[in-house]
């Protein structure tokens, strides 16, 4: 197929943990990709690491996602948008200005910009289980979260200066996603949307990572456990492999009958960091001596369930096992550690 005839997709946040895997999934399927990044250095790393795809990958720097007008050139000639970029940091001083409003502005701007290109037929948006979770829900009776559930957090609670950054992040994902659905309802664009709400996301890194000290938060927790630094407590027992999540993003773009649908993408397995220590101890020679220790065995939280089956069936994805995910990432992390010595 001539390069000009290949479908052309925009991926925002392409140098992030999830975004880089989405880029790889699209390239592996023969599509053209326009990848956005805030960092030219990371963009160049992304390009160099995929030199065999240079004719089908272009990198664009976007410093600010809050202005739709500045994004219109970015969506030019694009057939579809996968919007992964979103502020994600707990090191903040102002919940509203640094988390909530930027997340809402980013979604709004990418949707507004997409209006300028009639070729765009779908925008896939990375939301989060944080937009689904009700942290106050009691364990009895047993409850299964689905894509119909919404975090009950109010906007006022999210932006309150006394609210922790963790809680404010949940608010940012909820209100950004709600903004997207409101946009579709009120503006009735020629494109539709699909939102994906994954829980904790683990797996090998494909994005620019200079050292183990700057891993994304979820993988950092795995490495802290495996390397003996600490045994964290899982906020929720739900998870998904980043490669399966990337596949879900691409399938959400390609499958015609899933437009204007919300999915919770999650493995049927549950996890704890104690389970991580068990897997590392069994799969690596050094594991038993190095993994984080605890006087009391940590149990998997089995009070709630999360529907990942609907997404698997609708999008045609198969979830990896937790053992495989942990093994693949820790193998990669060990190599990174060796290179750093």
C-alpha positions, 0 to 999 in steps of 0.5 A: 500500500502506498504511504499516502493511502494508509490510514493516518492516526494522531496519538497525543502523549506519544512519549508516555507509558501508554502512548508509546505502546499505542504508537507501536501497535499502530505502526505494527499494523501498517498505519501512519502515525503522527505522534505528539510530545511536549519534549523534543528530546523524548520525541527524537528518542521515540523516532530513533528507536523506531527508525525502521518506521521513519517513513510512517512516523512523524513527531510534533511538539505540542507545548500546550493542549489548552488551545484548540486553534494551535492543534488544528494543524496537528489534526490536518490530514488525520483520519482519527485521533487517540488522545492519551495525553493528560496531566498526571503528577502528585507533586502539585500545589494547586489541584484545580490549576495544575490537574483538573482544568488542564485535563478538561482543557486538553480534551476540549481542545482536541475535540474542538480541533478535530471539528476542523478536519472532516476526515476525522471519524473517531476520537478515542480518549484514555480516561481512567478507572479513577473516573469510575471508582467510588472510594466510599463504596462498602464491601458488602454487598459485593459489587461489580464495577462496570462502564456505567459507574461514575466516581461520585466526587464533586468538582468542589471536592476535587479542587479543594486545597485540602484535597490530596493530589490522589483524589484531585487526580480522580476528579480530573479524569472524571470531569475531563471525560464528562466534558467529552461526553457533553461535547458529543451531546451538545455539538453533535460532531461528524465524529464519535468518541470511545472512552477507555477506563483502565485501572493500574497499568503495568508492563514493559516500557516502550517510551523514553526512560533514562533510568529506573528512577523515572519510571511511570508510577505503576511500574515504579511500584513493581520495581520497588517491590521486586528490588526490595525497597518496599512492599506497597499496598494496592489502592485497588486490585484491578490492573491491565497490561499496557500492551493489551490496553494499547491493543484496546485503543487501536481496536476502539479506533477501528471497530465501527460498531463501538462508537460513543461507547465507554469501556472499562479495560481490565484483566479478570485477574486481581493483584497484590504486591505480595503476589508480585514478590511471589512471582519474582521469587519464582521466576528469577534466581535472585528473587527470593533474596531481594524482594520486599519482605513483610511480617504479615502476608498481604492479601488480595482485596477481593471485595469488589469486581471490575468488568473487563469482559465487555471490553474484551468481547467488543474489542476482540482483545485477550488479556495477558496473565499477571505473571507474564506481565510482571516477568516481562517488565522485571526482566527489562528493569533488570537489564536497565539496572545492569546498564546503569552500573 
